[in-house]
Amino acid sequence: MKKQDRRVDRTRKALIDALIELGMEQGFESVKIKDLTELANIGNSTFYRHFKNKNDLLGSHLSEIQAEITREMHPEMTHYDLSLLVFTVIGKHRDACLLAMSLPEDHPVMEPILKSATRIVNDRYKARDETIIPFVVSANHLVNSFVKMFHWWLTEGQAYSVEQMATMANELILKVTETAALDEREVSLRPDPDPPQ
């Protein structure tokens, strides 16, 4: 990695760490850029060279977390394996995820993340032929049920292991919703990043 890239990575990490610390202390909306850059020991001009505002900073970090999950997904994964992956990554980024989950669903930071999660559900499932439940309702239920379970787990101090949470999510959310409304599609969970030419 080039020296410049390492410096950019250090700057981003210092800024996101400061945003999480201040956001957890005083609430995301109360954080001022001046306080954020002061805590990160980074100039305002450096902040604005990388990010438009604090929404952009947190949104960028959440997109990286989501990318960390999607990079590890593959079509052969069982529901348990998929749940285990997601809980492992969410647990690793506990404070950033808690800060994000304190925001309303329609917040400019959360809206694209939830839409992306819904796209993953759309890629994996289709409505059962015999169901009376519209697919959009099932997809919304899956995404929001997982978000609520993540939030509960993180705020309860992660008293249950990632393995236990993956099992519970599989039994309470995935199996029940599939039985009632969804069939798996015969497609990859994510597009191949390097498709053959």
KEKE-287793 format. One record per residue: x, y, z of N, C-alpha, C in turn; residue in three letters. Coordinates in steps of 0.05 Angstrom, whole numbers, padded with zeros to 5 digits, always signed. Layout:
KEKE-287793
XYZXYZXYZALA...
//
This chain:
KEKE-287793
+00017-00024+00000+00000+00000+00000+00018+00025+00000MET+00011+00045-00016+00027+00069-00017+00024+00085+00008LYS+00045+00102+00013+00045+00119+00037+00021+00137+00038LYS+00013+00148+00014-00010+00166+00012-00035+00151+00021GLN-00038+00126+00011-00062+00110+00018-00063+00104+00048ASP-00040+00098+00060-00040+00093+00089-00048+00118+00104ARG-00039+00141+00095-00046+00167+00108-00076+00172+00106ARG-00087+00167+00083-00116+00170+00079-00131+00151+00097VAL-00122+00126+00099-00135+00106+00116-00134+00115+00145ASP-00111+00125+00154-00109+00135+00182-00127+00159+00187ARG-00129+00177+00167-00147+00200+00170-00176+00191+00173THR-00184+00173+00155-00212+00163+00156-00218+00149+00182ARG-00198+00133+00192-00203+00118+00217-00205+00138+00240LYS-00187+00158+00241-00188+00178+00263-00215+00193+00263ALA-00225+00199+00239-00250+00214+00237-00274+00196+00245LEU-00275+00172+00235-00298+00155+00243-00297+00148+00272ILE-00273+00143+00283-00271+00138+00312-00281+00162+00328ASP-00274+00186+00320-00283+00210+00334-00313+00213+00331ALA-00324+00208+00307-00353+00211+00303-00368+00191+00320LEU-00358+00167+00322-00372+00146+00338-00371+00155+00368ILE-00347+00163+00377-00345+00171+00405-00364+00194+00412GLU-00363+00215+00395-00381+00239+00400-00410+00232+00397LEU-00416+00216+00376-00443+00209+00370-00455+00192+00392GLY-00440+00174+00404-00450+00157+00426-00453+00174+00451MET-00437+00194+00455-00439+00211+00479-00462+00231+00477GLU-00465+00244+00454-00484+00266+00453-00506+00263+00432GLN-00506+00241+00417-00525+00238+00396-00514+00247+00369GLY-00519+00233+00348-00508+00238+00322-00514+00266+00313PHE-00539+00275+00315-00547+00301+00304-00533+00324+00318GLU-00524+00320+00343-00512+00342+00358-00482+00345+00352SER-00470+00326+00338-00441+00327+00332-00436+00350+00312VAL-00416+00367+00319-00408+00388+00301-00381+00380+00288LYS-00378+00388+00263-00354+00382+00249-00329+00392+00263ILE-00331+00416+00274-00309+00428+00289-00300+00410+00312LYS-00319+00400+00327-00313+00382+00350-00301+00355+00340ASP-00312+00346+00318-00303+00321+00306-00274+00322+00297LEU-00268+00344+00283-00240+00346+00272-00221+00352+00295THR-00230+00366+00315-00213+00372+00338-00206+00346+00353GLU-00226+00329+00358-00221+00304+00371-00203+00286+00355LEU-00207+00286+00328-00191+00269+00310-00163+00281+00305ALA-00159+00306+00314-00134+00321+00309-00128+00323+00279ASN-00149+00331+00265-00148+00334+00236-00161+00361+00229ILE-00149+00375+00210-00160+00401+00202-00187+00399+00187GLY-00203+00420+00189-00229+00421+00176-00226+00417+00146ASN-00205+00429+00134-00201+00427+00105-00196+00398+00097SER-00181+00384+00114-00176+00355+00108-00202+00340+00109THR-00219+00346+00129-00245+00332+00131-00260+00336+00104PHE-00263+00361+00096-00279+00367+00072-00266+00358+00046TYR-00240+00351+00047-00227+00340+00023-00237+00311+00019ARG-00245+00298+00041-00253+00270+00039-00284+00266+00041HIS-00297+00283+00056-00326+00279+00061-00341+00306+00058PHE-00366+00303+00049-00383+00327+00046-00393+00336+00073LYS-00400+00317+00091-00411+00324+00117-00409+00298+00135ASN-00420+00300+00159-00418+00277+00177-00436+00253+00167LYS-00458+00259+00153-00474+00238+00141-00457+00222+00121ASN-00442+00236+00105-00425+00223+00085-00403+00206+00099ASP-00392+00215+00121-00372+00200+00136-00383+00174+00147LEU-00406+00176+00161-00418+00152+00173-00428+00133+00151LEU-00441+00145+00131-00452+00129+00109-00430+00113+00094GLY-00407+00126+00090-00384+00113+00077-00374+00090+00094SER-00373+00094+00120-00363+00073+00138-00383+00049+00138HIS-00409+00055+00139-00429+00034+00139-00428+00018+00113LEU-00423+00032+00091-00421+00019+00065-00397+00000+00065SER-00375+00008+00078-00352-00010+00080-00359-00035+00097GLU-00374-00031+00118-00383-00054+00135-00400-00073+00118ILE-00419-00061+00103-00436-00077+00087-00421-00092+00065GLN-00401-00079+00053-00384-00091+00033-00368-00114+00045ALA-00359-00111+00070-00345-00133+00084-00362-00158+00086GLU-00388-00154+00090-00407-00176+00091-00411-00188+00063ILE-00417-00172+00043-00423-00182+00017-00399-00196+00004THR-00375-00187+00010-00351-00200-00001-00349-00229+00008ARG-00359-00235+00032-00357-00262+00043-00381-00280+00036GLU-00402-00268+00024-00426-00284+00017-00420-00301-00008MET-00432-00325-00008-00431-00342-00032-00457-00359-00033HIS-00465-00367-00056-00491-00381-00059-00494-00406-00043PRO-00472-00420-00037-00474-00445-00023-00479-00442+00007GLU-00478-00417+00017-00481-00413+00046-00509-00422+00055MET-00509-00436+00078-00535-00442+00091-00545-00416+00104THR-00570-00416+00112-00581-00393+00127-00565-00388+00152HIS-00558-00409+00166-00542-00407+00190-00516-00393+00184TYR-00501-00402+00164-00475-00391+00156-00478-00361+00150ASP-00499-00354+00135-00503-00326+00128-00509-00310+00153LEU-00526-00320+00170-00532-00305+00195-00507-00302+00212SER-00491-00324+00213-00466-00323+00229-00447-00302+00218LEU-00444-00301+00192-00427-00280+00180-00436-00252+00187LEU-00462-00247+00185-00473-00220+00190-00469-00213+00219VAL-00476-00231+00237-00473-00224+00266-00443-00220+00273PHE-00426-00235+00261-00397-00232+00267-00387-00205+00258THR-00394-00196+00234-00385-00170+00225-00399-00147+00240VAL-00425-00150+00245-00439-00129+00261-00426-00127+00289ILE-00420-00150+00301-00408-00149+00328-00380-00136+00328GLY-00365-00140+00306-00339-00129+00304-00340-00098+00302LYS-00362-00088+00291-00365-00059+00287-00388-00049+00305HIS-00389-00059+00329-00411-00054+00348-00419-00024+00350ARG-00400-00007+00357-00407+00021+00363-00417+00036+00338ASP-00405+00031+00315-00414+00044+00290-00442+00035+00284ALA-00448+00009+00287-00474-00001+00281-00495+00009+00301CYS-00488+00011+00327-00506+00022+00346-00513+00051+00340LEU-00492+00066+00333-00497+00095+00326-00516+00097+00302LEU-00511+00080+00282-00529+00081+00258-00557+00073+00265ALA-00560+00053+00282-00587+00043+00289-00602+00062+00308MET-00588+00082+00318-00602+00103+00334-00616+00123+00316SER-00610+00122+00290-00622+00141+00270-00648+00129+00259LEU-00666+00147+00251-00691+00137+00239-00686+00123+00212PRO-00704+00105+00204-00700+00090+00179-00698+00107+00155GLU-00711+00131+00155-00710+00148+00131-00688+00169+00132ASP-00670+00166+00152-00647+00184+00154-00629+00180+00129HIS-00617+00202+00119-00600+00199+00095-00577+00179+00098PRO-00569+00173+00123-00548+00153+00127-00560+00125+00125VAL-00583+00120+00137-00595+00094+00139-00610+00085+00114MET-00622+00103+00101-00639+00096+00078-00624+00080+00057GLU-00601+00089+00048-00587+00072+00027-00577+00045+00038PRO-00570+00044+00063-00561+00018+00075-00584-00002+00075ILE-00608+00007+00084-00632-00010+00085-00640-00018+00057LEU-00638+00000+00038-00645-00006+00010-00626-00027-00001LYS-00601-00025+00005-00581-00045-00004-00587-00072+00008SER-00594-00073+00034-00601-00098+00047-00626-00110+00034ALA-00645-00093+00027-00669-00103+00014-00663-00114-00014THR-00643-00102-00028-00635-00113-00054-00623-00141-00051ARG-00608-00145-00030-00597-00172-00025-00619-00192-00021ILE-00640-00185-00006-00663-00202-00002-00677-00207-00029VAL-00680-00186-00045-00693-00189-00071-00677-00208-00089ASN-00650-00207-00087-00634-00225-00104-00636-00254-00095ASP-00641-00258-00069-00641-00285-00058-00668-00299-00059ARG-00690-00283-00058-00716-00295-00055-00736-00286-00076TYR-00757-00302-00078-00781-00294-00094-00805-00303-00077LYS-00828-00292-00084-00853-00299-00069-00861-00327-00075ALA-00870-00341-00055-00881-00368-00059-00906-00366-00077ARG-00911-00385-00094-00934-00384-00111-00960-00383-00096ASP-00961-00398-00074-00987-00400-00059-00990-00379-00037GLU-00971-00361-00034-00973-00342-00011-00992-00319-00017THR-01004-00309+00004-01021-00285+00001-01006-00261+00010ILE-00981-00264+00018-00965-00242+00028-00949-00230+00005ILE-00952-00204-00001-00937-00192-00023-00907-00193-00016PRO-00891-00197-00037-00862-00200-00033-00850-00176-00019PHE-00859-00152-00026-00848-00127-00014-00852-00127+00016VAL-00874-00139+00025-00880-00140+00054-00860-00160+00067VAL-00856-00183+00054-00838-00203+00065-00809-00193+00067SER-00800-00179+00045-00773-00168+00044-00769-00148+00066ALA-00789-00130+00069-00787-00110+00090-00786-00123+00118ASN-00802-00143+00121-00803-00158+00147-00776-00170+00153HIS-00763-00183+00134-00737-00196+00138-00716-00175+00146LEU-00714-00154+00131-00693-00134+00136-00697-00121+00163VAL-00722-00112+00169-00727-00098+00194-00725-00117+00218ASN-00732-00142+00215-00730-00161+00237-00701-00165+00244SER-00684-00167+00224-00655-00170+00229-00644-00145+00243PHE-00651-00122+00233-00641-00097+00245-00649-00095+00274VAL-00674-00102+00280-00684-00101+00308-00668-00122+00325LYS-00663-00145+00314-00648-00165+00329-00619-00156+00334MET-00607-00144+00313-00579-00133+00317-00579-00113+00339PHE-00599-00095+00338-00600-00073+00358-00603-00084+00386HIS-00622-00102+00389-00626-00114+00415-00601-00128+00425TRP-00588-00143+00408-00564-00158+00416-00542-00139+00424TRP-00537-00118+00409-00516-00099+00415-00522-00083+00440LEU-00547-00075+00444-00553-00059+00468-00554-00076+00493THR-00558-00102+00490-00558-00120+00513-00529-00129+00520GLU-00510-00117+00508-00482-00124+00514-00472-00149+00502GLY-00485-00158+00481-00477-00183+00467-00475-00207+00486GLN-00496-00210+00502-00496-00231+00522-00497-00259+00509ALA-00506-00260+00485-00507-00286+00470-00485-00286+00449TYR-00473-00309+00444-00452-00311+00424-00463-00307+00396SER-00445-00302+00377-00453-00299+00349-00466-00325+00339VAL-00456-00347+00349-00468-00373+00341-00497-00376+00351GLU-00501-00368+00376-00528-00369+00387-00547-00350+00372GLN-00537-00326+00366-00554-00307+00352-00560-00316+00324MET-00541-00329+00310-00545-00339+00283-00567-00361+00284ALA-00566-00378+00304-00586-00399+00307-00613-00387+00312THR-00615-00368+00330-00641-00355+00336-00652-00340+00312MET-00635-00326+00298-00644-00311+00274-00654-00331+00253ALA-00640-00353+00250-00648-00373+00230-00676-00384+00237ASN-00680-00391+00263-00705-00403+00272-00728-00383+00273GLU-00723-00360+00284-00744-00340+00288-00752-00324+00264LEU-00732-00318+00247-00737-00300+00225-00737-00314+00198ILE-00714-00327+00191-00712-00338+00164-00731-00361+00159LEU-00730-00381+00176-00747-00405+00171-00777-00398+00171LYS-00785-00382+00190-00813-00375+00192-00822-00359+00167VAL-00806-00339+00160-00814-00322+00137-00813-00338+00111THR-00794-00356+00108-00793-00373+00084-00817-00391+00083GLU-00824-00404+00105-00846-00422+00106-00872-00408+00098THR-00875-00383+00108-00900-00368+00103-00901-00356+00076ALA-00877-00347+00065-00880-00329+00042-00859-00331+00020ALA-00836-00343+00025-00814-00341+00007-00802-00367-00003LEU-00793-00367-00028-00777-00388-00039-00750-00376-00047ASP-00729-00393-00045-00703-00383-00054-00701-00382-00084GLU-00688-00362-00095-00683-00360-00123-00658-00377-00129ARG-00656-00387-00153-00632-00402-00161-00612-00383-00175GLU-00603-00364-00159-00584-00344-00168-00563-00339-00147VAL-00541-00327-00154-00520-00321-00135-00529-00299-00116SER-00518-00299-00092-00525-00278-00072-00515-00251-00081LEU-00494-00251-00097-00482-00225-00106-00470-00230-00133ARG-00468-00208-00149-00455-00212-00175-00426-00218-00172PRO-00415-00234-00191-00387-00240-00191-00371-00214-00196ASP-00353-00207-00177-00338-00182-00181-00320-00182-00205PRO-00312-00206-00214-00294-00208-00238-00307-00228-00258ASP-00329-00219-00271-00342-00237-00289-00323-00245-00312PRO-00326-00269-00323-00309-00277-00345-00314-00260-00370PRO-00293-00254-00385-00296-00237-00408-00305-00252-00432GLN
//
